Amino acid sequence: MLTSINPKLPMRDKAATRDYYLNKLGFREYGNADYEGYLMVEKENVQIHFFEYKELDPKENYGQVYIRTDDIDHLYQSILDKKIDIHPDGELNTKLWGQREFSLLDPDNNLLTFGQSI
């Protein structure tokens, strides 16, 4: 009965979040309405929602999303080619649990981890 999951993450500034996800990561805005204080983005089969939280302290934000991919090496290289900052401890590597992963932090310190089974 369950068909998908769409995580909801906090954002301080809708314009900055929109710019990061659309112009840097290649997502597109989902839906045909612009809701005040709310943003939905989508890329391929991944959809992420954001709610406005102007008082958010990014240093205290622990929002996280794990996004699976089927071509981690190509995705990682495309991120590097776009000069998008990789998380300081998030360079592409193989984990003990059988995943190749890398991570990014969005403007509000939400952690985006991309992974592929090996």
C-alpha distances in whole Angstrom, upper triangle without the diagonal:
4,6,10,12,15,18,21,24,28,30,34,35,33,35,35,32,31,34,33,30,31,34,34,31,30,27,27,26,23,23,27,28,29,28,31,30,27,26,23,24,22,23,21,18,19,19,21,21,25,26,30,32,35,37,35,37,36,37,35,32,29,26,25,22,22,21,21,23,25,28,29,33,33,31,33,36,35,35,38,40,39,40,37,38,36,36,39,37,34,36,34,35,33,32,32,29,29,28,30,29,31,31,32,32,32,34,33,33,29,29,27,27,26,25,25,25,29
4,6,8,12,14,17,21,24,27,30,31,29,32,32,28,28,31,30,26,28,31,31,27,27,24,24,24,20,21,25,25,27,26,28,27,24,23,20,20,19,20,19,15,15,15,17,18,21,23,27,28,32,33,31,33,32,34,31,28,26,23,21,18,18,18,18,20,22,26,26,30,30,28,30,33,32,31,35,36,35,37,34,34,32,32,35,34,31,33,31,32,30,29,30,26,26,25,27,26,28,27,28,29,28,31,29,29,25,25,23,23,22,22,22,23,26
4,7,10,13,17,20,23,26,29,30,27,30,30,26,26,28,27,24,25,28,28,24,24,21,21,21,18,18,22,23,25,24,27,26,22,21,18,18,16,17,15,11,12,13,15,16,20,22,26,28,31,33,31,33,31,33,31,28,26,22,20,17,17,16,16,18,20,23,24,28,27,25,28,30,29,29,32,34,32,34,31,32,31,30,34,33,30,31,29,30,29,28,29,26,25,24,25,25,26,26,26,27,26,29,28,28,24,24,22,22,21,21,21,21,25
4,7,10,13,16,20,22,26,26,24,26,26,23,22,25,24,20,21,25,24,21,21,18,18,18,15,17,20,21,23,22,24,23,20,18,15,15,13,14,13,9,9,9,11,13,17,19,23,25,28,30,27,29,28,30,28,24,22,19,17,14,14,13,13,16,18,21,21,25,25,22,25,28,26,25,29,30,29,31,28,29,27,27,30,29,26,28,26,27,27,26,27,24,24,22,23,22,23,22,23,23,23,25,24,24,20,20,18,18,17,18,19,20,23
4,6,10,13,16,19,23,24,22,24,24,20,20,23,21,18,20,23,23,20,20,17,18,17,15,16,20,21,21,20,22,21,17,16,13,13,12,14,14,10,9,8,9,10,14,16,20,21,25,26,24,26,24,26,24,21,18,15,14,11,11,11,13,16,18,21,21,25,25,22,24,27,25,24,28,29,28,29,26,26,25,24,28,27,24,26,25,26,26,24,26,23,23,21,22,20,21,20,20,20,20,22,21,21,17,17,15,16,16,17,18,20,23
4,7,10,13,15,19,20,18,20,20,16,17,20,18,15,17,20,20,17,17,14,15,14,12,14,17,18,18,17,19,17,13,12,9,10,10,12,13,10,8,6,5,7,10,12,16,18,21,23,21,23,21,24,22,18,17,13,12,10,11,11,14,16,19,21,21,25,24,21,23,26,24,23,26,28,26,27,23,24,23,23,26,26,23,25,25,26,26,25,27,24,25,22,23,20,20,19,18,18,17,19,18,18,15,15,14,15,16,17,19,21,25
4,6,10,13,17,18,16,19,19,15,16,19,17,14,17,20,20,17,18,15,16,15,14,16,19,19,18,17,18,16,13,12,10,11,11,14,15,13,10,8,5,6,8,11,14,15,19,20,17,19,18,20,18,15,13,9,9,7,10,11,14,17,20,22,21,24,24,21,22,25,24,22,25,27,25,26,22,22,21,20,23,23,21,23,23,25,25,24,26,23,24,21,22,19,19,17,16,16,14,17,15,15,11,12,11,13,15,17,19,21,25
4,7,10,13,15,13,17,16,13,14,17,16,14,17,20,19,17,18,15,16,15,14,15,18,17,16,14,15,12,10,9,9,11,13,15,17,16,12,9,6,5,5,7,10,12,15,17,14,17,16,18,17,13,12,9,10,9,13,14,17,20,23,25,24,27,27,23,24,27,25,23,26,28,25,26,22,22,22,20,24,24,22,25,25,27,28,26,28,26,27,24,25,22,21,18,17,15,14,15,13,14,11,12,13,15,17,19,22,25,28
4,7,10,12,12,15,14,11,13,16,14,13,16,18,18,16,18,15,17,15,15,17,20,19,17,15,15,12,10,10,10,11,14,16,19,17,14,11,8,6,5,6,9,9,13,14,11,13,12,15,13,10,9,6,8,9,12,14,18,20,24,25,23,26,26,22,23,26,24,21,24,26,24,24,20,19,19,18,21,21,20,23,24,26,27,25,28,26,27,24,24,21,19,16,14,12,10,12,9,10,7,10,11,14,16,19,22,25,28
4,7,9,10,13,12,10,13,15,14,14,17,19,18,18,19,17,18,16,17,19,21,19,17,15,14,10,9,10,12,13,16,19,22,21,17,15,11,9,6,5,6,6,9,10,8,10,10,13,11,8,10,7,10,12,16,17,21,23,27,28,26,29,28,25,25,27,26,23,25,27,24,24,20,20,20,18,21,22,21,24,26,28,29,28,30,29,30,27,27,23,21,18,16,13,11,10,7,9,8,11,13,16,19,22,26,28,31
4,6,7,10,9,7,10,12,11,12,15,17,16,16,18,16,17,15,16,18,20,18,15,14,12,9,9,9,12,13,16,19,22,22,18,15,12,10,6,6,5,6,7,9,7,10,9,13,13,10,12,10,13,14,18,19,22,24,28,28,26,29,28,24,24,27,25,22,24,26,23,22,19,18,19,18,21,22,21,24,26,28,30,29,32,31,32,28,28,24,22,18,15,12,9,8,6,9,9,12,14,18,20,23,27,30,33
4,7,9,8,8,11,13,13,14,16,18,18,18,20,19,19,17,19,21,22,20,16,15,13,9,11,11,14,16,19,22,25,25,22,19,15,13,10,8,6,5,4,7,6,9,9,13,13,11,14,13,16,18,21,22,26,28,31,31,29,31,31,27,27,29,27,24,26,27,24,23,20,19,21,20,22,24,23,26,28,31,33,32,35,34,35,32,31,27,24,21,17,14,11,9,7,10,11,15,17,21,23,27,30,33,36
4,6,5,6,9,10,11,12,14,15,16,17,18,17,17,15,18,19,20,18,14,13,11,9,10,10,14,15,18,21,24,25,21,19,16,14,10,10,7,8,7,10,10,12,12,16,16,14,17,15,18,19,22,23,26,28,31,31,29,31,30,26,26,28,26,23,25,26,22,22,19,19,21,21,23,25,24,27,29,32,34,34,37,35,36,33,31,28,25,21,18,15,12,9,9,12,13,17,18,22,24,27,31,34,37
4,6,5,6,8,10,11,12,13,15,15,16,14,14,12,14,15,16,14,11,10,9,7,8,7,10,12,15,18,21,22,19,16,13,11,8,9,7,10,10,13,13,15,15,18,19,16,18,16,18,18,22,22,25,26,30,30,28,30,29,25,26,27,25,22,25,25,22,22,19,20,22,22,25,27,25,27,29,32,34,34,37,35,36,32,31,28,25,22,18,16,12,10,11,14,14,17,18,21,23,27,30,33,36
4,6,5,6,9,10,10,11,13,15,15,14,13,12,15,16,17,15,12,12,11,10,11,10,12,13,16,18,22,23,20,18,15,14,12,12,11,13,12,16,15,17,16,20,21,19,21,19,20,20,23,23,26,27,30,29,28,30,28,25,25,26,23,21,23,23,20,20,18,19,21,22,25,27,26,27,29,32,34,35,38,37,37,33,32,28,25,22,19,17,13,11,12,16,16,19,19,22,24,27,30,34,37
4,5,5,6,9,10,10,11,13,14,14,14,13,16,19,19,18,15,15,14,12,13,11,13,13,16,18,22,23,20,18,15,14,12,13,12,13,12,15,14,15,14,17,19,16,19,17,18,19,21,21,24,25,28,28,26,27,26,22,22,24,21,18,20,21,17,17,15,15,18,18,21,23,22,24,26,29,31,32,35,34,34,31,29,25,22,19,16,13,10,7,9,12,13,16,16,20,21,25,28,32,34
4,5,5,6,8,10,10,11,12,11,12,11,14,16,18,17,14,14,13,11,11,8,10,10,13,15,18,19,16,14,11,11,8,10,10,12,12,15,13,15,13,17,17,15,16,14,15,15,18,18,21,22,25,25,23,25,24,20,21,22,20,17,20,20,17,17,14,15,17,17,20,22,20,22,24,27,29,29,32,31,31,28,26,23,20,17,14,11,8,7,8,11,11,13,13,17,18,22,25,29,32
4,6,5,6,8,10,10,10,9,9,8,11,14,15,14,12,13,13,12,10,8,9,8,11,13,17,18,15,13,11,11,10,12,12,15,15,18,17,19,17,20,21,18,20,17,17,17,19,18,21,22,25,25,24,25,24,20,21,22,19,17,20,20,17,18,15,17,19,19,23,25,23,24,25,28,31,31,34,33,33,29,27,24,22,19,16,14,11,10,12,14,14,16,15,19,19,23,26,29,32
4,6,5,5,7,9,10,10,10,10,14,17,17,17,15,16,16,15,14,11,12,11,13,14,18,20,17,16,14,14,13,15,15,17,17,20,18,20,17,21,22,20,21,19,19,19,21,20,22,22,25,24,23,24,22,19,20,20,17,15,18,18,14,15,13,15,17,19,22,24,22,23,24,28,30,31,34,33,33,29,27,24,21,19,15,14,11,10,13,15,15,17,16,19,20,23,26,30,32
4,6,6,5,7,9,9,11,12,15,18,19,19,17,18,18,16,15,12,13,11,13,13,17,18,16,15,13,14,13,15,15,17,17,19,17,18,15,18,20,17,18,16,16,16,18,17,20,20,23,22,20,21,20,16,16,18,15,12,15,15,12,12,10,11,13,15,18,20,18,19,20,24,26,27,31,30,29,26,24,20,17,15,11,10,7,7,10,12,12,13,12,16,16,20,23,27,29
4,6,6,5,6,5,8,9,12,15,17,17,16,17,18,16,14,11,10,7,9,9,13,15,12,11,10,11,11,14,15,17,18,21,19,20,17,20,21,18,18,15,15,14,15,14,17,17,20,19,18,20,18,15,16,17,14,12,15,16,13,14,11,13,14,16,19,21,18,19,20,23,25,26,29,28,28,24,22,19,17,14,12,11,8,10,12,13,12,13,11,14,14,18,21,24,27
4,6,6,5,5,5,7,11,14,15,16,15,17,18,17,15,11,11,8,9,9,13,15,13,12,12,13,13,16,17,20,20,23,22,23,20,24,25,21,22,19,19,17,18,16,19,18,21,20,20,21,19,16,17,18,15,13,16,16,13,15,13,15,17,19,22,24,21,22,22,26,28,29,32,31,30,27,25,22,20,18,15,15,12,13,15,17,16,17,15,17,17,21,23,26,29
4,6,6,8,9,11,14,17,18,19,18,20,20,20,18,15,14,12,13,12,15,18,16,16,15,17,16,19,20,22,22,25,23,24,21,24,26,23,24,21,20,19,20,19,21,20,22,21,20,21,18,15,16,17,13,12,14,14,10,12,11,14,16,19,22,24,21,21,22,26,28,29,33,32,31,27,25,22,20,18,15,15,12,13,16,18,17,18,16,19,18,22,24,28,30
4,6,8,11,13,16,20,21,22,20,22,22,21,19,16,16,13,13,12,15,18,16,16,15,17,17,20,20,22,22,24,22,23,20,22,24,21,22,19,18,17,18,16,18,18,20,18,17,18,16,13,13,13,10,8,11,11,7,9,7,10,12,15,18,20,18,18,18,22,25,26,30,29,28,24,22,19,16,14,12,12,10,12,15,15,15,15,13,16,15,19,21,25,27
4,6,9,12,14,18,20,21,20,21,22,21,19,15,14,11,10,9,12,14,12,13,12,15,15,19,20,22,23,25,22,23,20,22,24,20,20,18,16,14,15,13,15,14,17,15,14,15,13,10,11,12,9,8,11,11,9,11,8,11,12,14,18,19,16,17,17,20,22,24,27,26,25,21,19,16,14,13,10,12,10,12,15,15,14,14,11,13,12,16,18,22,24
4,7,10,13,16,18,19,19,21,22,21,19,15,13,10,9,7,10,13,12,12,13,15,16,20,21,23,24,27,25,26,23,25,27,23,23,20,19,17,17,14,16,15,17,16,16,17,14,11,13,14,11,10,14,13,11,13,12,15,16,18,22,23,20,20,19,23,25,26,30,29,27,23,21,19,17,16,14,15,13,15,18,18,17,17,14,16,15,18,19,23,25
4,7,9,13,15,16,16,18,19,18,16,12,10,6,5,5,8,11,9,9,10,12,13,17,19,21,23,25,23,25,22,25,26,22,22,18,17,15,16,13,15,15,17,17,17,19,17,13,16,17,14,13,17,17,14,16,14,17,18,19,23,24,21,21,21,24,26,27,30,28,27,24,22,20,18,17,15,15,13,15,17,18,16,16,13,16,15,18,19,23,26
4,6,10,11,13,13,15,17,17,14,11,9,5,5,6,9,12,11,10,11,12,14,17,18,21,23,26,24,26,24,27,28,24,24,21,20,18,19,16,18,18,20,20,20,22,20,17,19,20,17,17,20,20,17,19,17,20,21,23,26,28,24,25,25,28,29,30,33,32,31,27,26,23,22,20,18,18,16,17,19,20,18,19,17,19,18,21,23,26,29
4,7,8,10,9,12,14,14,11,8,6,4,6,9,12,13,12,9,10,10,11,14,16,19,21,24,23,25,23,27,27,23,24,20,20,18,20,18,20,20,23,23,23,25,23,20,22,24,20,19,23,23,20,22,20,22,23,24,28,29,26,27,27,30,32,32,35,33,33,29,28,25,24,22,20,19,16,17,18,20,18,20,18,20,20,23,25,28,31
4,7,9,10,11,14,15,11,8,5,5,6,9,11,12,11,8,9,9,12,14,16,20,22,25,24,26,25,28,28,24,24,20,20,18,20,18,20,20,23,24,24,27,25,22,24,26,23,22,26,25,23,25,22,25,25,26,30,31,28,29,29,31,32,33,35,33,33,29,29,26,25,23,22,21,18,20,20,22,19,21,19,21,21,23,25,28,31
4,6,8,10,13,15,11,9,7,8,9,13,14,14,14,11,12,11,13,15,17,21,23,26,25,28,27,31,30,26,27,23,23,21,23,21,23,24,26,27,28,30,28,25,28,29,26,26,29,29,26,29,26,28,29,30,33,34,31,33,32,35,36,36,39,36,36,33,32,30,29,27,25,25,22,22,23,25,22,24,22,25,24,27,28,31,35
4,7,10,13,15,13,11,10,11,13,16,17,18,17,15,15,14,16,17,19,22,24,27,27,30,29,33,32,29,29,26,26,24,26,24,27,27,29,30,31,33,31,28,30,32,28,28,31,31,28,30,28,30,31,32,36,37,34,36,35,38,39,40,42,40,39,36,35,33,32,30,28,27,24,24,25,27,25,27,25,28,28,30,32,35,38
4,6,10,12,10,10,10,12,14,18,20,20,19,16,16,14,14,15,16,20,21,25,25,28,27,31,31,27,28,25,26,24,27,25,28,29,31,32,32,35,33,30,32,33,30,29,32,32,29,31,28,30,32,32,36,37,35,36,36,39,40,40,43,41,40,37,37,34,33,30,28,27,23,23,23,26,24,27,25,28,29,31,33,36,40
4,6,9,8,8,9,12,14,18,21,21,19,16,15,13,12,12,13,17,18,21,22,25,24,28,28,25,26,23,24,23,26,25,28,29,32,32,32,34,32,29,31,32,29,28,31,31,27,29,26,28,30,30,34,35,33,35,35,38,40,39,42,40,40,37,36,33,31,29,26,24,21,20,20,23,22,25,24,27,28,31,33,36,40
4,6,5,7,9,12,16,19,22,22,20,16,15,11,11,10,11,14,16,19,19,23,23,27,26,23,24,21,23,22,25,25,28,29,32,33,33,35,34,30,32,34,31,29,32,32,29,30,27,29,30,30,33,35,33,35,35,38,40,39,42,40,40,37,36,33,31,29,26,24,21,20,19,22,21,24,24,27,28,31,33,36,40
4,6,8,11,15,18,22,25,25,22,18,16,13,11,9,8,12,13,16,17,21,21,25,24,22,23,21,23,23,26,26,30,31,34,35,34,37,35,32,33,35,32,30,33,33,30,30,28,28,30,30,33,34,33,35,36,39,40,40,42,41,41,38,37,34,32,29,26,24,20,19,18,21,20,24,24,28,29,32,35,38,41
4,7,11,14,17,21,24,24,21,17,14,11,8,6,5,8,9,13,13,17,17,21,20,18,20,17,20,20,24,24,28,29,33,33,32,35,34,30,31,33,30,28,31,31,28,28,25,26,27,27,30,31,30,32,33,36,38,37,39,38,38,35,35,31,29,26,23,21,17,16,15,18,17,20,21,25,26,30,33,36,39
4,7,10,14,17,20,20,17,13,11,7,6,5,6,10,12,15,15,18,18,21,21,18,19,16,18,18,21,21,24,26,29,30,29,32,31,27,28,31,28,26,29,30,26,27,24,25,26,25,29,30,28,30,31,34,35,34,37,35,36,32,32,29,27,24,22,19,16,16,15,17,16,19,19,22,24,27,30,33,36
4,7,10,14,17,17,14,11,8,6,5,7,8,12,14,17,16,19,18,22,21,18,19,16,17,16,19,18,22,23,26,27,26,29,27,24,25,27,24,22,26,26,23,24,21,22,23,23,27,28,26,28,29,31,33,32,35,33,33,30,29,26,25,22,19,18,14,14,14,17,15,17,17,20,21,24,27,30,33
4,7,11,13,13,11,7,6,4,6,9,12,15,17,20,19,21,20,23,23,19,19,16,16,15,17,16,19,20,23,24,24,27,25,22,23,26,23,21,25,25,22,24,21,22,23,23,27,28,25,27,27,30,31,31,33,31,31,28,27,24,23,21,19,18,15,16,16,18,15,17,16,19,19,22,24,27,31
4,7,10,11,8,6,5,6,8,12,14,17,19,22,20,22,20,24,23,20,20,16,16,14,15,14,16,17,20,21,21,23,21,18,20,22,19,18,22,22,19,21,18,20,20,21,25,26,23,24,24,27,28,28,31,29,29,25,25,22,21,18,17,16,14,15,16,17,15,16,14,17,17,20,22,25,28
4,7,7,6,4,6,9,12,15,18,21,23,25,23,25,23,26,26,22,21,18,16,14,15,12,14,14,17,18,18,21,19,16,19,21,18,17,21,21,19,21,19,21,21,22,26,26,23,24,23,26,27,27,30,28,27,24,23,21,20,18,17,17,15,17,18,19,16,17,14,16,15,18,19,22,26
4,6,5,7,9,12,15,18,21,23,25,28,25,27,24,27,27,24,23,19,17,14,14,11,12,12,14,15,15,18,16,13,16,17,15,15,18,19,17,19,17,19,19,21,25,25,21,22,21,23,24,25,28,26,25,21,20,19,18,17,16,17,16,18,20,20,17,17,14,15,13,16,17,20,23
4,6,8,11,15,18,21,24,27,29,31,29,30,27,30,30,26,25,21,19,16,15,11,11,10,12,13,15,17,15,13,16,18,16,16,20,20,19,22,20,22,21,23,27,26,23,23,21,24,24,25,28,26,24,21,20,19,19,19,18,20,19,22,23,23,20,19,16,16,14,15,16,19,21
4,7,10,13,17,20,23,26,28,31,28,30,27,29,29,25,24,20,18,14,13,10,10,10,12,14,15,19,17,15,18,20,18,18,22,23,22,24,22,23,22,23,27,27,23,24,22,24,24,24,27,24,23,20,20,18,19,19,19,20,19,22,23,23,19,19,15,16,14,15,15,17,21
4,7,10,13,17,20,22,25,27,24,26,23,26,25,21,20,16,14,11,10,8,9,10,13,15,15,18,17,14,17,19,17,17,21,22,20,22,19,21,20,20,24,24,20,22,20,22,23,23,25,23,22,19,19,17,17,16,16,17,16,19,19,19,16,15,12,13,12,13,15,17,21
4,7,10,14,17,19,22,24,22,24,22,24,24,20,19,15,14,11,12,10,12,14,17,18,18,22,20,17,19,22,20,19,22,23,21,23,20,21,21,21,25,25,22,24,23,25,26,25,28,25,25,22,22,19,19,17,17,17,15,18,18,18,15,15,13,14,14,16,18,21,24
4,7,10,13,16,18,21,18,20,18,21,20,16,16,12,11,9,11,10,14,15,19,20,19,22,22,18,20,22,20,18,22,23,21,22,19,20,19,19,23,23,20,23,22,25,25,25,28,25,25,22,22,19,18,16,15,14,12,15,14,15,12,13,11,13,14,17,19,22,25
4,7,10,13,16,18,16,19,17,20,19,16,16,12,12,11,14,14,17,19,23,24,23,26,25,22,23,26,23,21,25,26,23,24,21,22,22,21,25,25,23,25,25,28,29,28,30,28,29,25,25,22,21,19,17,16,13,15,14,15,12,14,13,16,17,20,23,25,29
4,7,9,12,14,13,15,14,18,17,13,14,11,12,12,16,16,19,21,25,26,25,27,27,23,24,26,24,22,25,26,23,24,20,21,21,20,24,24,23,25,26,28,30,29,31,30,30,27,27,23,22,19,17,15,12,12,11,13,11,13,13,17,19,22,25,27,31
4,6,10,12,11,14,14,18,16,13,15,12,14,15,18,19,23,25,29,30,28,31,30,27,27,30,28,25,28,30,26,27,23,23,24,23,26,27,25,28,29,31,33,32,34,32,33,30,30,27,25,22,19,17,14,14,12,14,12,16,16,20,22,25,28,31,34
4,6,9,9,12,13,17,16,13,15,13,16,17,21,22,26,28,31,32,30,33,32,28,29,31,29,26,29,30,27,27,23,23,24,23,26,27,26,29,31,33,35,34,36,35,35,32,32,28,26,23,20,17,14,13,11,14,13,17,18,22,24,27,31,33,37
4,6,6,9,11,14,13,11,13,12,16,18,22,23,27,29,33,33,31,34,33,30,30,32,30,27,29,31,28,27,24,23,24,23,25,26,26,29,31,33,34,33,36,34,36,33,32,29,26,23,20,17,15,13,10,13,13,16,18,22,25,28,31,34,37
4,6,9,10,14,13,12,16,15,18,20,24,26,29,31,35,35,33,35,35,31,31,33,31,28,30,31,28,27,24,23,25,23,25,27,27,30,32,34,36,35,38,37,38,35,34,30,28,24,21,18,15,13,10,14,14,18,20,24,27,30,34,36,40
4,6,9,12,11,11,14,15,18,21,25,27,30,33,36,37,34,36,36,33,32,34,33,29,31,33,30,29,25,24,25,23,25,26,27,30,32,34,36,35,37,36,38,35,35,31,28,25,22,18,16,14,11,13,15,18,21,25,28,31,34,37,40
4,6,9,8,7,11,11,15,18,21,23,27,29,33,33,31,33,33,29,29,31,30,26,28,30,27,26,23,21,22,20,21,23,23,26,29,31,32,31,33,33,34,31,31,27,25,21,18,15,13,11,8,10,11,15,18,21,24,27,31,33,36
4,5,5,6,10,12,15,18,22,24,28,30,34,33,31,32,33,29,28,31,30,26,27,30,27,25,22,20,20,18,19,21,21,25,27,29,31,30,32,32,33,31,30,26,24,20,18,14,13,11,8,9,11,14,18,21,24,27,31,33,36
4,5,5,8,10,12,16,19,21,24,26,30,30,27,29,29,26,24,27,26,22,23,26,23,22,18,16,17,14,16,17,18,21,24,26,28,27,29,29,30,27,27,23,20,16,14,10,10,8,5,5,8,11,14,17,21,24,27,30,33
4,6,8,11,13,17,20,22,26,28,31,31,28,29,30,27,25,28,27,24,24,27,25,23,20,17,17,14,14,16,17,20,23,25,27,26,28,28,30,27,26,23,20,17,15,11,12,11,9,7,10,12,15,18,21,24,28,30,33
4,6,9,12,16,19,22,25,28,32,32,29,31,32,28,27,30,29,25,27,30,27,26,22,20,19,16,17,18,19,22,25,26,28,26,28,27,30,27,27,23,21,18,16,13,14,13,10,9,10,12,16,18,22,24,28,30,33
4,6,9,13,16,19,22,25,28,29,26,28,29,25,24,27,26,23,25,27,25,24,20,18,18,15,16,17,17,21,23,24,26,24,26,26,27,25,25,21,19,15,14,11,11,11,7,6,7,9,13,15,19,21,25,27,30
4,6,10,13,16,19,22,26,26,24,26,27,24,23,26,26,22,24,27,25,24,20,18,17,14,16,15,15,19,21,22,23,21,23,22,24,22,22,18,17,14,13,11,12,13,10,7,6,7,11,13,16,19,22,24,27
4,7,11,13,17,20,23,24,22,25,25,22,21,24,24,21,23,26,24,23,19,18,16,14,17,16,16,19,20,22,23,21,23,22,23,21,21,17,16,13,12,10,10,12,9,7,5,6,9,11,14,17,21,23,26
4,7,10,13,16,20,21,18,21,22,19,18,22,21,18,21,24,22,22,18,17,15,13,15,15,13,16,17,19,19,18,20,18,20,17,17,14,13,10,10,9,10,13,11,9,6,5,6,8,11,13,17,19,22
4,6,10,13,17,18,16,19,20,16,16,20,19,17,20,22,21,21,17,17,15,14,17,16,14,16,16,18,18,17,19,17,18,15,15,12,12,10,10,10,11,14,13,11,8,6,5,6,9,11,14,16,20
4,7,10,13,15,13,16,17,14,15,18,18,16,19,22,21,21,18,17,15,14,17,15,13,15,14,15,15,14,16,14,15,12,12,10,10,9,11,12,13,17,16,14,11,8,6,5,6,7,10,13,16
4,7,10,12,11,14,15,12,13,16,16,14,18,20,19,20,17,17,15,15,18,17,14,15,14,15,16,15,18,16,15,12,12,10,10,10,11,13,14,18,18,16,13,11,7,6,5,6,9,12,15
4,7,9,9,12,13,11,13,16,16,15,18,20,20,21,19,19,17,17,20,19,15,16,14,15,14,14,17,14,13,10,10,9,11,12,14,16,17,21,21,20,16,14,11,8,6,5,6,8,12
4,6,6,10,10,8,10,13,13,14,16,18,18,20,18,19,17,18,21,20,16,16,13,14,14,15,18,16,14,11,10,10,11,13,15,18,18,22,23,21,19,16,12,10,7,6,5,9,11
4,6,9,9,9,12,14,14,15,18,19,20,22,20,21,19,21,23,22,18,17,14,15,15,16,19,17,14,11,10,11,13,16,18,21,22,26,27,25,22,20,16,14,10,8,6,8,10
4,6,6,6,9,10,11,13,15,16,17,19,18,19,17,19,22,21,17,15,12,14,14,16,19,18,15,12,10,11,12,15,17,20,21,25,26,25,22,20,16,14,10,9,7,10,11
4,6,5,6,9,10,11,12,14,15,17,15,16,14,16,18,17,13,12,8,10,11,13,16,16,13,10,7,7,8,11,14,17,19,22,24,22,20,17,13,11,7,7,6,9,10
4,5,5,6,9,10,11,12,14,15,15,16,14,16,18,17,14,11,8,10,11,14,18,18,15,12,9,9,10,13,15,19,20,24,26,24,22,19,16,14,10,10,9,12,12
4,5,5,6,9,10,10,12,14,14,16,15,18,20,20,16,14,11,13,15,18,21,21,18,15,12,12,12,14,16,19,20,23,26,24,22,20,17,15,12,12,11,14,15
4,5,5,6,9,10,11,13,12,14,12,15,18,18,14,12,10,13,15,17,21,20,18,15,12,11,10,11,12,16,16,20,22,20,19,16,13,12,9,10,11,14,15
4,5,5,6,9,10,11,10,11,9,12,14,14,11,9,7,10,13,15,19,19,17,14,10,9,7,9,10,14,16,19,21,19,18,15,12,11,9,10,11,15,15
4,5,5,6,9,10,10,12,11,15,16,17,14,11,10,13,16,18,22,22,20,17,13,13,11,13,13,17,18,21,23,22,21,19,16,15,13,14,14,18,18
4,5,5,6,9,9,12,12,15,18,19,15,13,12,16,18,21,25,25,22,19,16,14,12,13,13,16,17,19,22,21,20,18,15,15,13,15,16,19,20
4,5,5,6,6,8,8,12,14,15,12,11,11,15,18,20,23,23,22,18,15,13,10,10,10,12,13,16,18,17,17,15,12,13,11,14,16,19,20
4,5,5,6,8,8,12,14,15,12,10,11,14,18,20,24,24,23,20,16,14,11,12,11,14,15,17,20,19,19,17,15,15,14,16,18,21,21
4,5,8,11,12,15,17,19,16,14,14,18,21,23,27,28,26,22,19,17,15,15,14,17,17,19,22,21,22,20,18,18,16,19,20,23,24
4,5,9,11,15,17,19,16,15,16,19,22,25,28,29,27,24,20,18,15,15,13,15,15,16,20,19,19,18,16,17,16,19,21,24,25
4,6,9,12,14,16,15,13,15,18,22,24,28,28,27,24,20,18,14,14,12,13,14,15,18,18,18,17,16,17,17,19,22,25,26
4,6,10,12,14,12,12,14,17,21,22,26,26,25,22,19,16,12,11,8,10,10,12,15,14,15,14,12,14,14,17,20,23,25
4,6,8,11,10,10,12,16,19,20,24,25,24,21,18,15,11,9,7,8,9,11,14,12,13,12,12,13,14,17,20,23,24
4,6,8,6,6,9,12,16,17,20,21,21,17,15,11,8,6,5,7,10,12,14,12,13,10,10,10,11,14,17,20,21
4,5,5,7,10,13,16,16,19,20,20,17,15,11,8,5,5,6,9,12,13,10,11,8,9,9,12,14,17,20,22
4,6,7,11,13,16,16,19,21,21,19,16,13,10,9,9,9,13,14,15,12,14,11,13,12,15,17,20,22,23
4,6,9,10,13,13,16,17,18,16,14,11,9,8,9,11,14,17,17,14,14,11,12,11,13,15,18,20,20
4,6,8,11,11,15,16,16,13,11,8,5,5,7,9,13,16,17,13,13,10,10,8,10,11,14,17,18
4,6,10,11,15,16,16,13,10,8,5,7,9,12,15,18,19,16,16,13,12,10,11,12,14,16,17
4,7,9,13,14,13,10,7,5,4,8,11,14,17,20,22,19,18,14,13,10,9,9,11,13,13
4,6,10,11,10,8,5,6,7,10,14,17,20,23,24,21,20,16,15,12,11,10,11,12,11
4,7,8,7,6,4,6,9,12,16,19,22,26,26,23,22,18,17,13,12,9,9,9,8
4,5,6,5,6,7,10,13,16,19,22,26,26,22,21,17,16,12,12,10,10,10,10
4,6,7,9,11,14,16,20,22,26,29,29,25,24,20,19,16,15,13,13,11,11
4,6,9,11,14,16,20,22,25,29,28,25,23,19,18,14,14,11,11,9,9
4,7,10,13,16,20,23,25,29,29,26,24,20,18,15,13,10,9,6,6
4,6,10,13,16,19,22,26,26,23,21,17,15,11,10,6,5,5,6
4,7,11,14,18,20,24,25,22,20,16,14,10,8,5,5,6,7
4,7,11,14,17,20,21,18,16,12,10,7,5,4,7,9,10
4,7,11,14,17,18,15,14,10,8,6,6,7,10,13,14
4,7,10,13,14,11,10,7,5,4,6,9,12,15,17
4,6,10,11,9,8,6,5,7,8,12,15,19,21
4,7,8,5,5,5,6,9,12,15,19,22,24
4,5,5,5,7,7,11,13,17,20,24,26
4,6,7,10,11,15,17,21,24,28,30
4,6,9,11,15,18,21,25,28,30
4,6,9,12,15,19,22,25,28
4,6,10,13,16,20,23,25
4,6,10,13,17,19,22
4,7,10,14,17,19
4,7,10,13,16
4,7,11,13
4,7,10
4,6
4
